[in-house]
Amino acid sequence: MMNGGGMGGMGLMWIFGLLMLVGVIVLIVVLVKALSGRSPNTVGHDNNRGPVTGPGRARQILEERYARGELSTEEYRERLRILEGDSR
């Protein structure tokens, strides 16, 4: 024979399980959005105006390569001089 407290406990467990499921789904959605969002330092994009193109982007690539050590100082200066000559 069942007492009156049996069904109350069962209903609370069902509600708790449903709340846990909703919480896990919300957590997954938040994590996916956080991990798939674009980094503010995305290469090739100015944060305010979209993709950087033209001479500005060429100079940015040159500066990045020089900073990584892919170019010597002489190579950097020569290529920079050529870029500045093309933009005038």
C-alpha distance (Angstrom), angle and dihedral (degrees) to the residues before:
residue distance angle dihedral
M1 . . .
M2 3.84 . .
N3 3.73 124.0 .
G4 3.85 122.3 -142.5
G5 3.82 94.4 -102.7
G6 3.81 93.8 64.4
M7 3.81 97.1 74.4
G8 3.83 93.2 42.7
G9 3.80 91.3 56.8
M10 3.81 91.8 46.7
G11 3.81 91.4 52.1
L12 3.80 92.1 49.9
M13 3.80 91.1 50.9
W14 3.81 90.7 51.2
I15 3.84 91.9 50.8
F16 3.82 91.6 45.8
G17 3.80 90.9 51.2
L18 3.79 91.6 49.8
L19 3.82 91.5 49.8
M20 3.80 90.6 49.6
L21 3.81 91.1 51.5
V22 3.82 91.8 50.1
G23 3.82 89.9 47.9
V24 3.80 92.6 52.0
I25 3.81 91.6 48.7
V26 3.83 91.5 50.0
L27 3.81 90.3 48.5
I28 3.81 91.7 51.2
V29 3.81 92.1 49.3
V30 3.82 92.0 49.7
L31 3.82 92.2 48.3
V32 3.80 93.1 48.4
K33 3.80 91.6 50.5
A34 3.79 92.3 46.8
L35 3.79 94.6 48.4
S36 3.80 97.0 42.3
G37 3.79 95.7 47.0
R38 3.80 117.9 111.3
S39 3.75 118.3 -102.2
P40 3.80 115.5 -115.3
N41 3.81 87.7 -128.1
T42 3.79 95.1 56.4
V43 3.80 108.4 155.6
G44 3.78 113.9 -113.4
H45 3.76 98.2 21.5
D46 3.75 131.4 98.9
N47 3.81 105.4 -146.9
N48 3.80 92.5 -128.3
R49 3.78 107.8 33.2
G50 3.81 110.6 34.0
P51 3.81 126.3 -115.8
V52 3.78 118.1 7.5
T53 3.80 110.8 -131.1
G54 3.76 139.7 166.5
P55 3.80 126.2 28.7
G56 3.82 92.9 -19.5
R57 3.79 91.5 59.9
A58 3.80 92.1 44.2
R59 3.79 90.4 53.8
Q60 3.81 90.7 47.0
I61 3.81 90.9 53.2
L62 3.81 90.3 47.8
E63 3.81 91.1 51.3
E64 3.82 91.4 48.0
R65 3.81 92.1 50.7
Y66 3.80 91.0 48.0
A67 3.82 91.1 48.7
R68 3.82 90.5 51.4
G69 3.80 90.1 51.7
E70 3.80 95.4 -114.3
L71 3.82 90.7 125.4
S72 3.78 130.9 47.0
T73 3.78 119.2 -129.5
E74 3.79 90.6 -103.3
E75 3.82 92.7 51.2
Y76 3.80 90.6 47.2
R77 3.80 93.6 50.9
E78 3.82 92.8 45.8
R79 3.79 93.4 50.1
L80 3.79 91.9 43.7
R81 3.81 89.9 52.0
I82 3.82 89.6 51.1
L83 3.82 91.9 48.9
E84 3.78 93.0 48.8
G85 3.81 89.8 47.6
D86 3.83 90.8 52.9
S87 3.78 93.8 49.8
R88 3.81 94.2 54.5
